[in-house]
Amino acid sequence: IKNDKGRLSEAEIKRMVEEAEKYKEDDEKLRERVSAKNGLETFTYSLKNSINQEPLSSKIDHSDKQNLEDAIKKTIDWLDHNHDSSKEEYEAKQKELEAVSTPIMTKLYQQTGAGGAGGAGGFPGAGFPG
């Protein structure tokens, strides 16, 4: 007499390994998608905070600030309505925001002579992947 109660058969073990492999790929895709979404959110809110706090707030040209605020609002609205977008969509949206923000922020830092000021209060895209 054998006590096989509570043990898995070879077929059950094989099925579980196959399921784990299948879900591993899905999990990796989900991790990448969430990472892209978090990156976009971080970049967007960091940019928003940077242009609304001193020293940048008073030094940025009014029309440039308006352009940035519009682009930021558009991105936040998009994020609010696109919770299940793909990694590629999040990355494309970040590139759109960077296309607006990078020239303005570069011009601002060149005018103020703050080109080397990164980190807190600095350009939020400095060293940011993407």
Order of alpha helices (4+ residues) and beta strands (2+ residues): alpha-alpha-alpha-alpha
